[in-house]
Amino acid sequence: MPITEVLERNAREFPNDVALVEINPEIKERRRVTWKEYELIEPNPLEHYRREITWNVFDEKANRFANLLISRGIKKDDKVGILLMNCLEWLPIYFGILKTGALAVPLNFRYASDEIEYCLDLADVDILVFGPEFIGRVEEIAEEIGRNRLLFYVGENCPTFAEDYNSMTANCSSRKPEITITDADHAAIYFSSGTTGFPKAILHDHTSLMHSCKVEQNHHGQTREDVFLCIPPLYHTGAKMHWFGSLLSGGKAVILKGTKPEFILDAISKEHCTIVWLLVPWAQDILDALDRGDLSLEDYELDQLRLMHIGAQPVPPSLIKRWKEYFPHHQYDTNYGLSESIGPGCVHLGVENIHKVGAIGIPGYGWEVRIVDENGQAVAQGAVGELCVKGPGVMLCYYKNPEATSEILKDGWLYTGDMAMQDEDGFIFLVDRKKDVIISGGENIYPVQIEDFIRCHAAVKDVAVIGLPDKRLGEITAAIIEIKEDYRCTEEEMNQFCLKLPRYKRPKKIIFADIPRNPTGKIEKPKLRKLYGAERLVEEQNKA
């Protein structure tokens, strides 16, 4: 059945149960006052610090937005973009779009203005819904993107170039729109990108979304009594698809805005969370804070927490060993997936297989996996090849890009671009990435975009951007830069030049050196990673 029917079922069967909670501890942080002092400033502080909605209200809000969209001409197969930070409105807006038969198109909140415009055009977006954090970026392109699409604003003080979501939806019917939706209907477009520049648009149908629900609940056994703590951004398939387990079970989810260790433990304690999905840096920060004595487990109620799982990047076994020392009774799992495979779970470790930490695991629920050579033939056990997956969650295609689709989809198999091997017990280990994407703190960073920018500097002859190992983030970006003869450039000057890049794309390390290229002219990035990755490890060991 279409995923919208799961929400409607929850609204019927558990109307008064809390579905979503939003917690924003950063409000109090910005005030730099005690909670008691904050209460004197704000008459009703919890209205700003904590908000919640029931399943019935969730469904009604989705219906109101759906009816607004329909009144503005949105119909089946139209597209509505979402550019919001995590908030209580995010998921009702997402489901409101789906209820019209249109496609939800979430955008990465780190996109610069040109990337936003590119993605809107690529996905044929008819309406963009955006929040206060993006006023500046949207205003830069408002005249251009507003010529053929509507702009809806979610928040206070609506800018003049957009329409106010709150006032518009307040006057719309809360009844379910009479739109027939089937499993085969298109549901969403997510964005991904290789090493060649701007993102590709990934098309999924309702079958994909529903399979993700089933995979998540099968792997982690969510019940109505579970409370899921959601911290990663909802535009990403990972966070949303893990939440789908709560949707399917009718359980409560807590959307936490902020990633400080004390925020996470406080939310787990006060909201009685039973499941948390972390990125490696956040788990690392919690452990470091406990090691330093900055936090004490005795200050929190954590007995109910039964499962911590991690995804989006390779997980160091040493990290899980440390975690189990502090939380010996917790189950642990790791999940592997791509936006092209509707997020996490096409491969997963399994809570019963913690002895295999370091592996990404075994085929997930309803998924098939194989490892192949360059000719598409299965490799021998223990040999390295490209990881391929097959199942109901595989994307339909790259929207409007048949050439890229044919490169990655072959006979129903999705070629992931990751190199892997399978051990004698059937567990899969990632060996290297076929593509050069850098994963830093769970975010994909695309070297070509950074390289193209740095090459604009007058002193630069050549540049290669690679990932270097980092204890907290998994990887950091390093730019190896070859300077033109008779030119000079300092590290400080290059860092200043790179301030024009979005913060997450700025290289964390600048290395001035020659760039090796092979006889066909391609940069030998494996050689650079081997050389500077080894040097980086030696530096970290010396510091320790």
Order of alpha helices (4+ residues) and beta strands (2+ residues): alpha-beta-alpha-alpha-alpha-beta-alpha-beta-alpha-beta-alpha-beta-alpha-beta-beta-alpha-beta-beta-alpha-beta-alpha-beta-alpha-beta-alpha-beta-alpha-beta-beta-beta-beta-beta-beta-alpha-beta-beta-beta-beta-beta-alpha-beta-beta-alpha-beta-alpha
